[in-house]
Amino acid sequence: MKIRFPRHHNLTIALHWTTFGIIIFAVCAVLLRDVVEASEVRLLLLNLHRSFGVAILLLVVARLIARFRISSEHVSASLPKGIRLLSQAAHTVLYLFLLALPVTGWLFSNAAGKAVSLFGLVNLPELIAKNRDLADQLGDVHETLAWLFIALIGAHVGAEIGRAHV
């Protein structure tokens, strides 16, 4: 017998999948940049990656607002307490990564002397001044967080697949 879990609110689901889609675009843009030789295309891909990061940051803010305004307690209420607490902790960590990655990318870009915008439509303010040493450190932090986040997404998908088969 399969257990039927309650669904999240439609807005929550739409924000979740939109965020995931933009994450895929951001990852593809930065990975594709590594294999392209033309400098104009490399710059375009990097600017797209930055813009996707800004879009993710905006979506995360929207998701957090929705999360606090639309209760999702009914979704996890049927889970055993230990699993529910683990799920809440995992979601908290996912949100921290969803905030930390765009912010470290923004800081990294500013420290490298690069502006950040949302697809060239809205320029974001500079958070820090140009500093090559700090840019190198922030680049390492941003990349490390990105790989950890990808692993965490894999764990999240695995948990959802497991939940779907209960």
C-alpha positions as CSV (number, residue, x, y, z in Angstrom):
1,M,0.0,0.0,0.0
2,K,1.4,3.4,-1.0
3,I,1.1,6.3,1.4
4,R,-0.4,9.4,-0.1
5,F,1.4,12.6,1.1
6,P,-0.3,16.0,1.0
7,R,0.8,18.4,-1.7
8,H,2.4,21.7,-1.3
9,H,0.6,24.9,-2.3
10,N,0.6,25.5,-6.1
11,L,2.6,28.8,-5.7
12,T,5.2,26.9,-3.6
13,I,5.5,24.3,-6.3
14,A,5.8,26.8,-9.1
15,L,8.5,28.8,-7.2
16,H,10.4,25.5,-6.4
17,W,10.5,24.4,-10.0
18,T,11.3,27.8,-11.4
19,T,14.2,28.1,-9.0
20,F,15.4,24.6,-10.0
21,G,15.2,25.5,-13.7
22,I,17.2,28.7,-13.3
23,I,19.8,26.8,-11.2
24,I,20.2,24.4,-14.2
25,F,20.7,27.4,-16.5
26,A,23.2,29.0,-14.2
27,V,25.2,25.8,-13.9
28,C,25.1,25.1,-17.6
29,A,26.2,28.7,-18.4
30,V,29.2,28.5,-16.2
31,L,30.2,25.0,-17.2
32,L,29.8,25.8,-20.9
33,R,32.0,28.9,-20.4
34,D,34.8,26.6,-19.5
35,V,34.7,24.8,-22.9
36,V,34.1,27.8,-25.1
37,E,37.2,29.6,-26.6
38,A,35.6,32.8,-28.0
39,S,36.1,35.6,-25.4
40,E,32.8,37.3,-26.4
41,V,30.8,34.1,-25.8
42,R,32.7,33.4,-22.6
43,L,31.7,36.9,-21.3
44,L,28.1,36.5,-22.4
45,L,27.9,33.1,-20.5
46,L,29.5,34.6,-17.4
47,N,27.0,37.6,-17.5
48,L,24.2,35.1,-18.0
49,H,25.5,33.1,-15.0
50,R,25.5,36.3,-12.9
51,S,22.0,37.3,-14.0
52,F,20.7,33.8,-13.2
53,G,22.2,34.2,-9.8
54,V,20.4,37.5,-9.2
55,A,17.2,35.8,-10.4
56,I,17.7,33.0,-8.0
57,L,18.3,35.4,-5.1
58,L,15.0,37.2,-6.0
59,L,13.1,33.9,-6.2
60,V,14.5,32.8,-2.9
61,V,13.2,35.9,-1.3
62,A,9.8,35.2,-2.9
63,R,10.0,31.6,-1.7
64,L,10.8,32.6,1.9
65,I,7.9,35.1,1.9
66,A,5.6,32.4,0.5
67,R,6.9,29.8,3.0
68,F,6.0,32.0,5.9
69,R,2.7,33.1,4.5
70,I,1.5,29.7,3.2
71,S,1.7,26.9,5.8
72,S,3.3,23.7,4.7
73,E,3.0,21.9,8.0
74,H,0.3,19.6,6.6
75,V,2.9,18.2,4.2
76,S,5.3,17.0,6.8
77,A,2.7,16.3,9.6
78,S,2.3,12.7,8.7
79,L,6.1,12.0,8.9
80,P,7.7,10.6,12.0
81,K,9.1,13.3,14.3
82,G,12.8,12.4,13.6
83,I,12.3,12.4,9.8
84,R,10.3,15.6,10.0
85,L,13.1,17.4,12.0
86,L,15.7,16.1,9.5
87,S,13.5,17.3,6.6
88,Q,13.2,20.8,8.2
89,A,17.0,20.9,8.8
90,A,17.7,19.9,5.2
91,H,15.3,22.6,3.9
92,T,17.0,25.2,6.1
93,V,20.4,24.2,4.7
94,L,19.0,24.3,1.1
95,Y,17.7,27.8,1.7
96,L,21.0,28.9,3.2
97,F,22.8,27.7,0.1
98,L,20.2,29.4,-2.1
99,L,21.0,32.6,-0.4
100,A,24.8,32.2,0.1
101,L,25.6,31.2,-3.5
102,P,24.2,34.3,-5.2
103,V,25.6,36.6,-2.5
104,T,29.1,35.1,-2.6
105,G,28.9,35.3,-6.4
106,W,27.9,39.0,-6.2
107,L,30.7,39.7,-3.7
108,F,33.2,37.7,-5.9
109,S,32.2,39.7,-9.0
110,N,32.5,43.1,-7.2
111,A,35.9,42.1,-5.7
112,A,37.0,41.2,-9.2
113,G,35.9,44.7,-10.3
114,K,32.9,43.4,-12.3
115,A,29.4,44.8,-12.1
116,V,26.4,42.6,-11.5
117,S,23.0,43.1,-13.2
118,L,19.8,41.3,-13.9
119,F,20.1,40.6,-17.6
120,G,21.4,44.1,-18.2
121,L,18.0,45.6,-17.1
122,V,18.8,46.5,-13.4
123,N,22.3,47.1,-12.1
124,L,23.0,45.9,-8.6
125,P,25.0,48.1,-6.2
126,E,28.6,47.3,-5.5
127,L,28.8,45.6,-2.1
128,I,32.6,45.8,-1.9
129,A,35.5,47.5,-3.6
130,K,37.8,45.8,-6.1
131,N,40.3,43.6,-4.3
132,R,42.0,40.9,-6.3
133,D,43.2,38.8,-3.3
134,L,39.7,38.9,-1.8
135,A,38.2,38.0,-5.3
136,D,40.4,34.9,-5.4
137,Q,39.2,33.8,-1.9
138,L,35.6,34.5,-2.7
139,G,35.9,32.6,-6.0
140,D,37.1,29.6,-4.1
141,V,34.3,29.9,-1.6
142,H,31.7,30.3,-4.3
143,E,32.9,27.3,-6.2
144,T,33.1,25.1,-3.1
145,L,29.6,26.1,-2.0
146,A,28.4,25.4,-5.6
147,W,29.7,21.8,-5.6
148,L,28.4,21.2,-2.1
149,F,25.0,22.6,-3.2
150,I,24.9,20.2,-6.1
151,A,25.6,17.3,-3.8
152,L,22.8,18.5,-1.5
153,I,20.4,18.8,-4.4
154,G,21.3,15.2,-5.2
155,A,20.5,14.2,-1.6
156,H,17.2,16.2,-1.8
157,V,16.2,14.4,-5.0
158,G,17.1,11.0,-3.5
159,A,15.0,11.8,-0.4
160,E,12.0,12.8,-2.6
161,I,12.4,9.6,-4.7
162,G,12.5,7.6,-1.5
163,R,9.4,9.4,-0.1
164,A,7.6,8.8,-3.4
165,H,8.1,5.0,-3.0
166,V,6.9,4.8,0.6
